[in-house]
């Protein structure tokens, strides 16, 4: 390859990567989008399994861990029937990390109702899940996706501000990660019941993390 062609390759490749990332960000569903079956992340790989029924995107946006690592964030709320499972909170990488991901805080906790820490090395394969409290109080400084969620809740008469019980999952490899929390109204569940639910649901989240249904 000539020096001229080499220079073109060096400067075009980053531009192509930037356009690809921009296209992924544009693919994040807008507020009000109804989804069923699974929430397909903008990265094109991760699919977060959804319990039966229709789910609506109440808020969705991005945050960044440095310029190279945009993170997709979303909250889904249940449409129609009230079966105790009220919301799903999702965070997942949009692009592949070149250095691996830091361990998620969930896998480090020792103050929650239940934690199954399967694997937890820094920058490598990570898996854990647990049962914990999850506040839906949105009356404070918030990231954009939760501001959207608060606005959607007010516009649609959805009651927030309670402490839910959540079954939370963390999966990460050297390319992507996903944090997914399934929120239940506390009066409708027990910790033992959520442990059983979490055990049965874990394989679905794992398959979705690796792009399988």
C-alpha positions as CSV (number, residue, x, y, z in Angstrom):
1,X,0.0,0.0,0.0
2,X,1.4,3.4,-0.9
3,X,1.9,6.1,1.7
4,X,-1.0,8.1,0.2
5,X,-3.4,5.1,0.5
6,X,-2.2,4.4,4.0
7,X,-3.1,7.9,5.1
8,X,-6.6,7.6,3.6
9,X,-7.1,4.3,5.4
10,X,-6.0,5.9,8.7
11,X,-8.4,8.9,8.5
12,X,-11.4,7.1,6.9
13,X,-11.7,4.3,9.4
14,X,-12.4,6.5,12.5
15,X,-15.0,8.4,10.5
16,X,-16.7,5.1,9.5
17,X,-16.7,4.0,13.2
18,X,-18.2,7.4,14.2
19,X,-21.0,7.1,11.7
20,X,-21.8,3.5,12.8
21,X,-22.0,4.6,16.4
22,X,-24.3,7.5,15.5
23,X,-26.5,5.1,13.6
24,X,-26.8,2.8,16.6
25,X,-27.7,5.8,18.9
26,X,-30.4,6.8,16.4
27,X,-31.8,3.3,16.6
28,X,-32.7,3.6,20.3
29,X,-36.5,3.6,20.5
30,X,-38.3,6.8,21.3
31,X,-40.6,7.5,24.3
32,X,-44.0,5.8,23.7
33,X,-42.7,2.9,21.6
34,X,-44.5,-0.3,22.4
35,X,-42.4,-3.5,22.5
36,X,-43.2,-7.1,23.1
37,X,-41.1,-10.3,23.5
38,X,-37.7,-8.6,24.0
39,X,-36.1,-5.1,24.0
40,X,-33.5,-5.1,21.3
41,X,-30.6,-2.9,22.2
42,X,-29.0,-0.5,19.8
43,X,-25.7,-2.5,19.8
44,X,-27.5,-5.1,17.6
45,X,-26.6,-8.0,19.9
46,X,-28.2,-7.7,23.3
47,X,-31.9,-8.6,23.6
48,X,-33.5,-8.1,27.1
49,X,-36.4,-10.6,27.5
50,X,-39.7,-9.2,28.4
51,X,-42.4,-10.9,30.4
52,X,-45.7,-11.4,28.5
53,X,-47.8,-8.4,27.5
54,X,-47.1,-5.0,26.0
55,X,-44.4,-2.8,27.3
56,X,-44.0,0.9,26.5
57,X,-40.7,2.8,26.5
58,X,-41.2,5.5,29.1
59,X,-37.7,6.9,28.8
60,X,-34.6,6.2,26.7
61,X,-31.3,8.0,26.2
62,X,-27.6,7.6,26.4
63,X,-24.8,8.4,28.9
64,X,-21.1,8.1,28.3
65,X,-18.2,6.4,30.2
66,X,-15.7,8.5,28.3
67,X,-16.2,9.4,24.6
68,X,-15.6,5.9,23.3
69,X,-18.1,4.1,25.5
70,X,-21.7,5.4,25.0
71,X,-24.3,3.6,27.2
72,X,-27.9,3.0,26.3
73,X,-30.4,3.5,29.2
74,X,-34.1,2.8,29.1
75,X,-37.2,2.3,31.3
76,X,-40.1,0.2,30.2
77,X,-43.5,0.2,31.9
78,X,-46.3,-2.4,31.6
79,X,-49.3,-1.5,29.5
80,X,-52.7,-2.5,30.7
81,X,-52.9,-5.4,33.1
82,X,-51.5,-5.0,36.6
83,X,-49.8,-8.2,37.7
84,X,-47.3,-6.7,40.2
85,X,-44.4,-6.5,37.7
86,X,-44.4,-2.7,36.9
87,X,-41.2,-1.5,35.3
88,X,-37.9,-2.7,33.8
89,X,-34.7,-0.6,34.0
90,X,-32.1,-1.3,31.4
91,X,-28.5,-0.2,30.8
92,X,-26.3,-1.7,28.1
93,X,-23.2,-0.8,26.1
94,X,-23.8,0.6,22.6
95,X,-20.3,-0.1,21.3
96,X,-17.6,-2.7,22.1
97,X,-15.2,-1.7,24.8
98,X,-11.6,-1.9,23.9
99,X,-10.4,-2.4,27.4
100,X,-13.2,-4.5,29.0
101,X,-15.8,-3.2,31.5
102,X,-15.3,-2.5,35.2
103,X,-17.3,-4.8,37.5
104,X,-20.9,-3.7,38.0
105,X,-21.8,-2.5,41.5
106,X,-24.5,-5.1,41.9
107,X,-21.9,-7.9,42.0
108,X,-20.0,-6.1,44.8
109,X,-22.9,-5.6,47.1
110,X,-23.4,-7.3,50.5
111,X,-26.4,-5.3,51.7
112,X,-29.2,-6.7,49.5
113,X,-31.8,-9.4,50.1
114,X,-30.1,-12.0,48.0
115,X,-27.1,-12.2,45.7
116,X,-25.8,-15.0,43.5
117,X,-22.3,-14.0,42.4
118,X,-21.4,-16.4,39.7
119,X,-18.3,-14.7,38.2
120,X,-16.7,-11.3,39.0
121,X,-13.2,-10.7,37.6
122,X,-12.4,-7.2,36.5
123,X,-12.4,-6.6,32.7
124,X,-13.6,-10.2,31.9
125,X,-16.6,-12.4,32.2
126,X,-19.0,-11.2,34.9
127,X,-22.3,-12.6,36.0
128,X,-24.4,-12.0,39.1
129,X,-28.0,-11.5,40.0
130,X,-30.0,-10.7,43.1
131,X,-33.1,-9.4,44.8
132,X,-32.9,-5.9,46.2
133,X,-34.8,-2.7,46.9
134,X,-35.2,-0.3,44.0
135,X,-36.5,3.3,44.5
136,X,-38.9,4.7,41.9
137,X,-38.7,8.1,43.5
138,X,-37.8,10.5,40.6
139,X,-38.0,13.8,42.5
140,X,-34.2,14.6,42.3
141,X,-31.4,15.3,39.9
142,X,-31.8,12.6,37.3
143,X,-30.2,11.3,34.0
144,X,-32.2,12.1,30.9
145,X,-33.9,8.8,30.6
146,X,-35.4,9.0,34.1
147,X,-36.5,12.6,33.5
148,X,-38.4,11.3,30.5
149,X,-39.9,8.4,32.6
150,X,-41.1,10.9,35.3
151,X,-42.8,13.0,32.5
152,X,-44.4,9.9,31.0
153,X,-45.7,8.7,34.4
154,X,-47.3,12.1,35.2
155,X,-48.9,12.3,31.7
156,X,-50.3,8.8,32.0
157,X,-51.4,8.7,35.6
158,X,-48.7,6.2,36.7
159,X,-47.9,6.2,40.4
160,X,-44.2,6.4,41.2
161,X,-42.3,7.2,44.4
162,X,-42.4,3.8,46.1
163,X,-39.6,1.4,46.9
164,X,-40.0,-1.6,44.6
165,X,-38.5,-5.1,45.0
166,X,-36.3,-5.8,42.0
167,X,-34.7,-8.9,40.5
168,X,-31.5,-7.4,39.0
169,X,-29.1,-9.1,36.6
170,X,-25.6,-8.2,35.5
171,X,-23.8,-9.8,32.6
172,X,-20.5,-8.6,31.1
173,X,-17.8,-9.8,28.8
174,X,-14.9,-8.0,27.2
175,X,-17.2,-6.6,24.5
176,X,-20.6,-5.7,26.1
177,X,-22.4,-5.6,29.4
178,X,-26.1,-5.4,30.4
179,X,-27.8,-4.4,33.7
180,X,-31.4,-5.3,33.8
181,X,-33.8,-4.8,36.8
182,X,-37.3,-6.1,36.8
183,X,-39.4,-4.1,39.4
184,X,-42.3,-5.5,41.4
185,X,-44.7,-3.8,43.7
186,X,-43.5,-4.7,47.2
187,X,-46.9,-5.7,48.6
188,X,-47.3,-8.3,45.8
189,X,-44.2,-10.3,46.3
190,X,-41.9,-12.0,48.8
191,X,-38.1,-12.4,48.7
192,X,-38.4,-16.2,48.4
193,X,-40.9,-15.8,45.6
194,X,-38.6,-13.4,43.7
195,X,-35.7,-15.8,44.2
196,X,-37.7,-18.5,42.5
197,X,-38.7,-16.1,39.7
198,X,-35.1,-14.9,39.3
199,X,-33.7,-18.4,39.0
200,X,-36.3,-19.3,36.3
201,X,-35.7,-16.0,34.4
202,X,-31.9,-16.0,34.5
203,X,-31.3,-18.3,31.5
204,X,-33.5,-16.0,29.4
205,X,-31.4,-13.0,30.3
206,X,-28.2,-14.9,29.7
207,X,-29.4,-16.0,26.2
208,X,-30.4,-12.4,25.4
209,X,-27.1,-11.0,26.5
210,X,-25.4,-13.3,23.9
211,X,-28.0,-12.3,21.2
212,X,-30.1,-15.4,21.5
213,X,-33.9,-15.7,22.1
